[in-house]
Amino acid sequence: MKASLVSATALSQCGSHYLSATALARTAQRGGWPAALAFLSLSLAPSGAGAATINIPATCVLPPGGSPGTSVCLATALLPGGGSTKDTITFNGGALTLDQTATYGQAVTLGTTPTNTLNQAGNASTFTGVMSGTGNITITNLDKTTGKQLTTGSVTFNGKNTYSGSTTVNSGANLTLGSKGTIASSSTLADNGTFDISGAGNTTITDLSGNGTVTLGANTLTLSAAASMFAGGIGGSGGLTVNGGTETLSGNNSYTGITTIGTNGTLAISGAGSIASSSTVTDNGVFDISKATGDVKITSLSGSGNVKLGGNSVILTNASDTFSGVISGTGGLTVNGGTEKISGSNSYTGVTTIGLTTGTTAATLAITGAGSIATSSNVNVTKNGVFDTSKASGNVTITSLSGALGASVTLGNNQTLSLSNASGIFSGVISGGNPSTGLTIAGGKEALMGVNTFKGSTTVSAGATLTGIGSIAGSLINNGTVRPFDTVSNKAGAFTVGGAYTPGAGGILDIAIGSTPGVGNFSKLVVAGKATLTGSILDVDTFNSFQFPLGTSTYAGILQFGSKSGDFTGVSFNGAACSSEGTATEKWSCDAGLLTFTESFTAGALNLLVAQAPEPGTLAVLGTGLLGLFGLRRRWTRSSD
């Protein structure tokens, strides 16, 4: 009967020499055993001609060894030169120290014992056979004699392995997959050393954990059923794909390829984790940055999945994609470079920022199709930023708009841009559109400080306010309040309307006055077209604690127009209604009769005459001939904006 060695002790040490199990099997086949090995308890099993099973039991330990009944099992003794490819290696909880550079072509069976270990021992070893079984495998790298950790060498798997247990790469160890190598059926990879797929092609594993290094080369690593956190670094020009489960990255990754999240996958960034160098994130599942310790940078964003911000912002550094999914959370979206297109209905409530505050890098956020960022608290466009709504399929609503000089908003021919609860100061330029579209301030207060060229009209809804000292090219429809005022420097100024001014019933033109006429710190509305005043209100307010001087002051040109129709229905002072002294004189008594406002219309302008009467006081002539003083009533003024 031909036989193979399946002893629980795979080798025996005679003096300073190790004899391999294969050698013992060959001896058995010839009919005799060395007398020196007669003490070994051996069992024989039928085998094919020349085949043997090399068993790696739990008594095979890592160096330096030394425990009674254990041995450091060396490959030079068990598998000299790599051994015969006809043999089988069976791990039953032991460690095989690879103390030679060799290729091992044997089939390997991994038992379910706690730990099966390959110790690379500073050498380059390759396994081309199939590893099977339900057990696990650990790669470590210890000196074969001292047991000290090494950093050289590698273990390469170049077979189509089918084992289902875990794969662990310890610190200092290197597990490399060859061009035919796979560990796709392994339940998880715990990488605390180096996992190298640079020569393997695109590679699938189940899960990734640990704090080591993944070397991609130009290949993509795919996780099929992730459930772990990886705190190490993934590098190379390849990419990362999460097709199923949840993978959490908390380390600084440097790979430059695409990050892909499948429909059943979640990629989470935790702590200081980063994938900033990845060329794009294609998110068709869930990209979760809610557990990151701050804002998260990525290059670009595409896909139809979900982005969960938590309280963080996602920052796109060089965008070039369209995202049709949903961004949610209390954080925000920032586009610092390139062009990002949004076509989905997003629900995040933080600030949308477009462009850098320094430098010259251009950045664009475009709304396309039915895309929406209506819940974002503000759209802030910096000096090199562009907010483009020209490709939207309908009206676009945002909460508020702010921006620096040089910022740009581009309207299309099919939509009106509506501000639902404005609170911003926009110093850039709004352009584009056509006469049937434009800008609506539906709520809040918006300041326009730049020279806007869009062709449509600007509508101020009831309860809303348009302020600023900029201009619009089209008409102004005022159902709320228009107040020409520079909220940045707290000075009154002129707001220019290129078309007509049409207030609705109760629409208010608020003229702010902060000085005497000569100083010129008072508001002006300059209308190139027709100003229709019927049904509207003129409100005069003071700021910076200004008090009208005694006598009459003339504030010329508070309203300038190409033509005029009608007159104000009412006049108020600091929001309190004045009483008419007769339409023929267009005089209004205000502030309990202490002020008289007189409207004086000339060709193309309205001048406001303000007469301040002294408050009743006591004029006494004292015995010395001194004149008593008039007591002046304290004026109530509106606080500065």
Secondary structure, DSSP 8 states (H G I E B T S, - for coil): ---EE--SS--EEETTEEE-HHHHHHHHHHT---GGGTTS---EE--STT--EEEEETTB--TT--STT-B-EEHHHHSGGG--TTSEEEEEB-EEE--S-EEE-SEEEE-SSS--EEE-TTSEEEE-S-EEES--EEEE-B-TTT--B----EEEE-SB----S-EEE-TT-EEEE-TT-B-TTSS-EEESSEEE-TTT-SEEES-EEBSSEEE-TT--EEESSB--EE-SEEESSS-EEEEEEEEEE-SB----SEEEEEEEEEEEEEET-B-TTSSEEEESSEEEEEEESS-EEES-EEBSSEEE-TT--EEESSB--EE-SEEESSS-EEE-SEEEEE-SB----SEEEES-SSSS--EEEEEEET-B-TTSSEEEE-TTEEEEEEEESS-EEES-EEE-TT-EEEE-SS-EEEESSB--EE-SEEEE--TT-EEEE-SBEEEE-SB---SSEEEE-TT-EEEES-EESS-EEESSEEEEEETTTTEE-EEEESS-EEE-TT-EEEEEE-S-TTTT-B-EEEESSEEE-TT-EEEEEE-TT----SEEEEEEEEEE-SEEES--SEEEETTEE-EES-TTTTEEEETTTTEEEEEEEETTEEEEEEEE--------B-TTS-B--------------
